[in-house]
Amino acid sequence: MDPTQDSANAQVSFSVNVCNADVPFLDPTIRHMIRQLDYRFCERVLTYDPGRQEGKYSERRQGTREQMEHILDGLLRDGVIDRVDVVPWDSGEQERILGRYFCGGDVDDLKDFSGAPIYQYLYALDRCRGDYIFHADSDMLFHRGDSRSWIDIGLALLRERPDAVVCTPQGGPPQAANRFEKLIGRPLLRREPLQGWHVATFTSTRYFLMDVARFHSALPLQQAKPREPLENSLSHTFNGKGLRRYSMNGYMHYAVHPWKHDDNHIRYLHDLIWAVENDVYPFVRSGFPWDMRTDGELIHEWLGALRKAGRPV
């Protein structure tokens, strides 16, 4: 099937949840996402939670509501996004959302054991009007390797596979797979590029393209354990209902997750965004293939790749 077939008629919402901890990196990152995804979304929405962060998230540097509203006003003014929804914290709306998505209110946890959102994510999804939703965390970076939008390719997959409820691009660019590849700094053997998709048993909330009707057909969500992360509940429910997450093979389109929002991430953010957009990366690097490690001395892995590509940093 032509990956762009009928995509012009698809109603796809762009949805990102944001909070005050995102202030240092939000503006350039959202502009990057819209630029790289390059799709005519029916709406581009940021859902803002102005509340105090909890658990591990309270340890992150916090911006102020005034700073966040300044960023959001700029994104609206420049036409980067269409709307900002502010998460309501009245008990009636909380009960409505959790009751709709979790079996009539069997679950009343607004956040998981670590402080990560449950109610806020579901509220954002509930507000979207598209037949499909592209959701991403506020720090995600995306590489587009050709003229096609990855959204077009993902829509084709969702239409072809009746068991596909969400799909995702490849997680990260190529990475050294063994000690010898780390030593020589390149792949040991020439690998034929992988095509198509594979089934993944876990559905992360970091980024996905969702078929809304299939998602609703899986409701109510079921928790495997109390106060578990929302992505665990999604994975548990989808697997139990015979629905799948499909992940794209190959490195034409991929996603990168900044591992830590530290001083190095903020200082070099524009350079790191440039690297992902231009397919520049350290083949020999720390962490998982999809993680961008900037903590401590690890930033030099990325800075070295940037300098090798001729980018002054």
Secondary structure, 3 states (H helix, E strand, C coil): CCCCCCHHHCCEEEEEEEEHHHCCCHHHHHHHHHHHHCCCCCEEEEEEECCCCCHHHHHCCCCCHHHHHHHHHHHHHCCCCCEEEECCCCHHHHHHHHHHHCHHHCCCCCECCCCCECHHHHHHHHHCCCCEEEEECCCCEEEECCCCCHHHHHHHHHHHCCCEEEEECEECCCCCCCHHHHHHCCCCCCCCCCCCEEEECCCCCCEEEEEHHHHHHCCCCCCCCCCCCHHHHHHHHHHHCCCEEEEECCCCEEEEEECCCCHHHHHCHHHHHHHHHCCCCCCCCCCCCCEECCCHHHHHHHHHHHHHCCCCC
